[in-house]
């Protein structure tokens, strides 16, 4: 699992925060905060990182 790849995909994603939330359970506010720099990827739980990793592998 490469955190930098996940970060790049979240930041550059053409997917809406709503779509990510719907398919992963990661809240839209978390996605928005990551994209705006209000939340740091280094502070995400392993559970959230795994969910995002699986989402981007399958989409």
C-alpha positions as CSV (number, residue, x, y, z in Angstrom):
1,X,0.0,0.0,0.0
2,X,1.6,3.3,-1.2
3,X,0.3,6.3,0.8
4,X,1.7,8.7,-1.8
5,X,-0.3,7.0,-4.6
6,X,-3.5,7.1,-2.5
7,X,-2.9,10.7,-1.7
8,X,-2.3,11.6,-5.4
9,X,-5.5,9.8,-6.4
10,X,-7.6,11.5,-3.8
11,X,-6.2,14.9,-4.6
12,X,-6.4,14.5,-8.4
13,X,-9.5,12.3,-8.4
14,X,-12.2,12.9,-10.9
15,X,-14.5,11.2,-8.4
16,X,-16.7,13.2,-6.2
17,X,-16.3,13.1,-2.4
18,X,-19.9,11.8,-2.3
19,X,-19.1,8.9,-4.6
20,X,-16.0,8.0,-2.6
21,X,-18.0,8.2,0.6
22,X,-20.8,6.1,-0.8
23,X,-18.5,3.3,-1.9
24,X,-16.0,3.4,1.1
25,X,-17.8,4.8,4.1
26,X,-15.1,7.5,4.4
27,X,-17.0,10.7,5.2
28,X,-17.3,13.4,2.6
29,X,-16.0,15.9,5.2
30,X,-12.8,13.8,5.5
31,X,-12.3,13.8,1.7
32,X,-13.0,17.5,1.5
33,X,-10.6,18.2,4.4
34,X,-7.9,16.2,2.7
35,X,-8.3,18.0,-0.6
36,X,-8.3,21.4,1.1
37,X,-5.2,20.6,3.2
38,X,-7.2,20.9,6.5
39,X,-6.4,17.3,7.3
40,X,-3.1,15.5,6.8
41,X,-2.9,12.1,5.2
42,X,-0.3,11.1,7.8
43,X,-3.0,11.3,10.5
44,X,-5.5,8.9,8.8
45,X,-6.2,5.6,10.3
46,X,-5.0,2.4,8.6
47,X,-8.7,1.5,8.2
48,X,-9.4,4.6,6.2
49,X,-6.3,4.2,4.1
50,X,-7.2,0.6,3.3
51,X,-10.7,1.7,2.3
52,X,-9.3,4.3,-0.1
53,X,-6.7,1.9,-1.4
54,X,-9.4,-0.7,-2.3
55,X,-11.7,2.0,-3.8
56,X,-9.0,3.2,-6.2
57,X,-7.8,-0.3,-7.1
58,X,-11.4,-1.1,-8.2
59,X,-12.2,2.2,-10.0
